[in-house]
Amino acid sequence: MLGSALDTVLDRTLVPGYSRIGYLLRRPGWNGARADPPRGALAGRTALVTGAGGGLGEAIATGLVRLGATVHLLVRSRDKGVAAQDRILAAVPGLSRDRLPVQVCDLGELADVRAFATRFTTEVDALDVLVHNAGLLPPERSETSEGNELTLAVHVLGPLLLTRLLADTLAAGAERSGADSRVIIMSSGGMYAQPLRADDLQFRTGDYGGTAAYARTKRMQVVLTGLLADELAPPARHRARPAPGLGTHPGRHRVAAAVRQGRRAGAPHTGPGGGHRGVARGGAGVGGRDRPVLARPRPAPDPLPGADPGDPGPARAVPRRGGPAHRLSPGASSRVRAARVT
């Protein structure tokens, strides 16, 4: 409880939480139920990490294989994936290449996501961990071939669709292991730079900026987690809570500047918020009884019923049913998030 309270205070005061001070203050609390899991804790499990060609994705994949998992590296470029595979093999002595398959998919192209999910589910019978880490921060507005704004497609639409398409495979992972399968969404404290704009998901109006689009879609990711939890879980079994996980990436300085600008301009805080900086630990929050989980999903419905295949979007947002168990705390944002389902 003290650890959670400290996380909340550091996130809401913003500057200490995003600095090395925040990392040093949190670190002593990483023990007991909040400690890293032991080596081998994920032996026999299977994970899929998006954006695994470098940065946080590569670090997450490295942590997961050190825990014993087989980790599929999902990348847009096979060459980049193979390079990350080589680096991880060099960093983890005795690791075989078979435990680090490279998968190729452009998460921004929803037809590609569907094709990948079909391939993946024919190759992999059961999945225990799905980490949505892929991200980008474009300098100007662009659209995918399907007409979706690029950051929305990569940060929101692709993860939403992929989660739904892999729901049965996650359920099979839970049945195989007798434990919870997990879906983890990596959001960001950059969300503080913008309010949630449900009225302009595609960012078609106003002055477009890469950091603004990044911040908006990172807020959407946090809300998306709660909506997915409501969609996949009956109220009595739902659990959604933050998992402390600190990380930094190359775009942090641009995002931090945008956050400071937004704070000075009084950008409203709509919905849950928070952020992270530091070092990803314990395979990005995998393992430990206090971590968020996605357990035994029910069979997924048609991913986007009635939606135009060219613009699926989050058209089927499920109304939140309310109640404390369905609200994500304001200080929980950019950490690893997920929800328990049956």
Secondary structure, DSSP 8 states (H G I E B T S, - for coil): -HHHHHHHHHHHH-TGGGSHHHHHHHGGG--GGGS---TTTTTT-EEEEETTTSHHHHHHHHHHHHTT-EEEEEES-HHHHHHHHHHHHHHSTT--GGGS-EEE--TT-HHHHHHHHHHHHHH-S--SEEEE------SS--B-TTS-BHHHIIIIIHHHHHHHHTHHHHHHHHHHHSS-BEEEEE--GGGGGS---TT-TT--SS---HHHHHHHHHHHHHHHHHHHHHHHS-GGG-EE--B------TTHHHHHHHHHHHHHHT----S------S---HHHH-SSTTS--B-S------SSTT--TT--TTTT------SGGG---TT-TTSEE-EE--
